[in-house]
């Protein structure tokens, strides 16, 4: 069960101003969403996250009202968790993500594009991290808006960015585009998957501008190679 994501945007949207030309934004908007990106396989990544050194103080629920069983784990180079995938359709409205298709739709995302507009869940692969709480402070582990993530489901790897902030006690949510790239039904009402998704976020990484998916893929491929080769 998806609950409505929290957002920091209401407090800071007025401070943002366009910094990039329309031509540059058109280039980012035209980029296709890819899947199974890069030369590091899903099996390679999953082999590196078999164990868990827990870095969160507590555990998260996958759904509202469920049991808190999901820890955030850490290595020297990344944090990761294994959860479900609920569909985040928030941000700029489009034909698939809007108030008609998603009863929990919000036009805001916690982080914005370089032109000040909110992200497009339909077009941009992004993941949601829980809001800072006593359970875990993602900022203490080098995770922020634009951080690069590898999302693994079965034999697929989707590189994404941290693009939104969710409830303090729930984990396991990603954008429409992320789900579509992983072969998961992306419908915000009936899509998602109840288990089997691994989220790996590379510490102290960041894509600027956040909407440049090609840059996220390039950084993700490089970081994934280093991650699987690390001793």
C-alpha positions as CSV (number, residue, x, y, z in Angstrom):
1,X,0.0,0.0,0.0
2,X,1.5,3.3,-1.1
3,X,1.1,6.3,1.2
4,X,1.6,9.8,0.0
5,X,5.2,10.9,-0.1
6,X,6.4,13.7,2.0
7,X,8.0,16.6,0.2
8,X,10.4,19.4,1.1
9,X,9.4,21.3,-2.0
10,X,6.7,23.5,-0.4
11,X,9.4,25.2,1.7
12,X,12.0,25.7,-0.9
13,X,10.3,26.0,-4.3
14,X,10.2,29.8,-4.1
15,X,13.9,29.9,-3.8
16,X,14.6,28.0,-7.0
17,X,15.0,29.8,-10.4
18,X,15.8,28.6,-13.9
19,X,19.5,28.0,-14.4
20,X,19.5,26.1,-17.7
21,X,18.3,26.9,-21.2
22,X,15.2,25.4,-22.7
23,X,17.3,23.6,-25.3
24,X,19.2,21.8,-22.6
25,X,15.9,20.7,-20.9
26,X,14.6,19.5,-24.2
27,X,17.7,17.3,-24.6
28,X,17.1,15.7,-21.2
29,X,13.4,15.2,-21.8
30,X,14.2,13.4,-25.1
31,X,16.4,10.8,-23.5
32,X,14.9,7.3,-23.5
33,X,14.5,5.4,-20.3
34,X,16.7,2.3,-20.5
35,X,16.8,-0.9,-18.6
36,X,19.5,-3.6,-18.0
37,X,22.0,-0.7,-18.3
38,X,25.7,-1.3,-18.1
39,X,28.1,-4.2,-18.0
40,X,27.6,-5.2,-14.3
41,X,24.9,-7.9,-14.0
42,X,22.1,-8.1,-11.5
43,X,23.8,-11.3,-10.2
44,X,27.1,-9.4,-9.7
45,X,25.4,-6.7,-7.6
46,X,23.2,-9.1,-5.6
47,X,26.3,-11.2,-4.7
48,X,27.8,-8.1,-3.0
49,X,24.7,-7.5,-0.8
50,X,24.0,-11.0,0.4
51,X,24.9,-10.1,4.0
52,X,23.8,-7.1,6.0
53,X,25.8,-4.8,8.3
54,X,22.9,-2.8,9.6
55,X,23.4,1.0,9.7
56,X,19.9,2.0,10.5
57,X,19.0,2.2,14.2
58,X,15.7,0.5,13.6
59,X,13.8,-1.2,10.8
60,X,11.2,-0.1,8.3
61,X,7.8,-1.2,7.1
62,X,7.2,-1.9,3.5
63,X,3.5,-0.8,3.8
64,X,1.5,1.2,6.2
65,X,0.4,-1.0,9.1
66,X,2.8,-3.8,8.3
67,X,5.6,-5.2,10.5
68,X,8.9,-3.3,10.6
69,X,11.3,-5.9,9.3
70,X,13.5,-4.1,6.7
71,X,16.9,-2.8,7.8
72,X,19.1,-0.4,5.9
73,X,22.5,-2.1,5.4
74,X,25.9,-0.6,4.6
75,X,29.3,-1.2,3.1
76,X,32.2,1.2,2.8
77,X,30.8,2.5,-0.6
78,X,27.1,2.1,-0.5
79,X,23.9,1.6,1.5
80,X,21.2,-0.8,0.5
81,X,17.9,-2.3,1.4
82,X,15.7,-5.1,0.1
83,X,12.0,-4.4,-0.1
84,X,8.9,-4.1,-2.2
85,X,8.4,-1.5,-4.9
86,X,5.4,0.8,-4.6
87,X,4.9,3.2,-7.5
88,X,5.6,6.9,-7.0
89,X,3.8,8.9,-9.6
90,X,4.4,12.3,-8.0
91,X,5.8,15.4,-9.7
92,X,4.9,16.9,-13.0
93,X,1.6,15.6,-14.3
94,X,1.5,13.6,-17.5
95,X,-0.8,11.1,-19.3
96,X,0.1,8.3,-16.9
97,X,0.7,10.2,-13.6
98,X,-2.0,12.6,-12.6
99,X,-4.9,13.1,-10.2
100,X,-7.1,10.9,-12.3
101,X,-4.8,7.9,-12.6
102,X,-3.4,8.2,-9.0
103,X,-5.6,9.0,-6.0
104,X,-2.5,9.9,-4.0
105,X,-0.9,12.0,-6.7
106,X,1.1,15.1,-5.6
107,X,2.5,17.6,-8.0
108,X,5.5,18.1,-5.8
109,X,8.7,16.1,-5.4
110,X,11.3,16.7,-2.6
111,X,13.9,17.6,-5.2
112,X,13.6,19.7,-8.3
113,X,15.1,19.9,-11.8
114,X,17.7,22.6,-12.7
115,X,14.9,24.8,-14.0
116,X,13.0,24.6,-10.7
117,X,10.2,22.3,-12.0
118,X,9.4,19.2,-10.1
119,X,10.6,15.8,-11.4
120,X,8.6,13.7,-13.9
121,X,8.0,10.2,-12.5
122,X,6.9,9.1,-15.9
123,X,10.2,9.9,-17.5
124,X,12.9,9.9,-14.9
125,X,14.0,6.8,-13.0
126,X,14.2,7.8,-9.4
127,X,13.8,6.2,-6.0
128,X,12.3,7.5,-2.7
129,X,14.2,7.5,0.6
130,X,12.5,7.7,4.0
131,X,12.4,11.1,5.7
132,X,15.1,11.6,8.4
133,X,14.0,10.0,11.7
134,X,15.4,8.2,14.7
135,X,15.4,5.1,12.5
136,X,17.9,6.4,10.0
137,X,19.4,9.7,8.7
138,X,20.3,9.1,5.1
139,X,22.3,12.3,5.0
140,X,24.8,10.8,7.5
141,X,25.6,8.2,4.9
142,X,26.2,10.4,1.9
143,X,22.7,10.1,0.5
144,X,21.0,13.2,-0.9
145,X,18.9,14.4,-3.8
146,X,20.6,13.2,-7.0
147,X,22.5,10.4,-5.4
148,X,23.0,7.5,-7.8
149,X,21.3,4.2,-7.2
150,X,21.3,0.8,-8.8
151,X,17.8,-0.8,-8.5
152,X,17.9,-4.6,-9.0
153,X,14.9,-6.8,-9.8
154,X,15.4,-10.4,-11.1
155,X,17.9,-10.0,-14.0
156,X,17.4,-6.3,-14.5
157,X,19.4,-3.3,-13.3
158,X,17.9,0.2,-13.5
159,X,20.2,3.1,-12.6
160,X,18.3,5.9,-11.0
161,X,18.7,8.9,-8.7
162,X,17.3,9.8,-5.3
163,X,14.4,12.0,-6.3
164,X,11.8,12.1,-3.5
165,X,11.4,11.7,0.2
166,X,8.7,9.5,1.8
167,X,7.3,8.7,5.2
168,X,9.6,8.2,8.1
169,X,8.8,4.6,8.8
170,X,8.2,3.1,5.3
171,X,10.7,2.1,2.6
172,X,10.5,0.6,-0.9
173,X,9.2,3.1,-3.4
174,X,10.3,4.2,-6.8
175,X,9.1,6.2,-9.8
176,X,6.9,5.0,-12.6
177,X,9.9,5.1,-14.9
178,X,12.0,3.0,-12.6
179,X,9.3,0.3,-12.4
180,X,8.8,0.3,-16.1
181,X,12.5,-0.1,-16.7
182,X,12.6,-3.1,-14.4
183,X,9.6,-4.8,-16.0
184,X,7.3,-4.2,-13.1
185,X,3.8,-3.0,-13.8
186,X,4.0,0.7,-13.3
187,X,0.3,1.5,-12.8
188,X,0.0,3.7,-9.6
189,X,-3.2,2.0,-8.5
190,X,-2.5,-1.6,-9.1
191,X,1.2,-1.9,-10.1
192,X,4.4,-2.5,-8.2
193,X,5.7,-5.7,-6.7
194,X,5.4,-7.0,-3.1
195,X,9.0,-8.1,-2.7
196,X,12.3,-8.9,-4.5
197,X,13.7,-5.4,-5.2
198,X,17.1,-4.4,-4.0
199,X,18.0,-0.7,-3.8
200,X,21.8,0.1,-3.7
201,X,22.7,3.8,-3.3
202,X,26.3,4.8,-3.8
203,X,27.6,7.0,-1.0
204,X,28.6,10.6,-1.8
205,X,27.5,10.3,-5.4
206,X,25.4,13.0,-7.1
207,X,24.2,13.7,-10.6
208,X,23.8,17.4,-11.6
209,X,21.4,18.3,-13.1
210,X,19.3,15.6,-11.4
211,X,17.2,15.1,-14.5
212,X,20.1,14.0,-16.7
213,X,19.4,10.3,-16.8
214,X,22.3,9.6,-19.2
215,X,24.7,11.1,-16.5
216,X,23.1,8.8,-13.9
217,X,23.6,5.8,-16.1
218,X,27.3,6.7,-16.8
219,X,28.0,7.3,-13.1
220,X,26.0,4.2,-12.1
221,X,28.0,2.0,-14.4
222,X,31.3,3.2,-13.1
223,X,30.3,3.0,-9.5
224,X,28.8,-0.4,-9.9
225,X,32.0,-1.7,-11.4
226,X,34.0,-0.4,-8.5
227,X,31.4,-1.8,-6.0
228,X,31.5,-5.4,-7.3
229,X,35.3,-5.3,-7.5
230,X,35.8,-4.0,-4.0
231,X,37.3,-6.5,-1.5
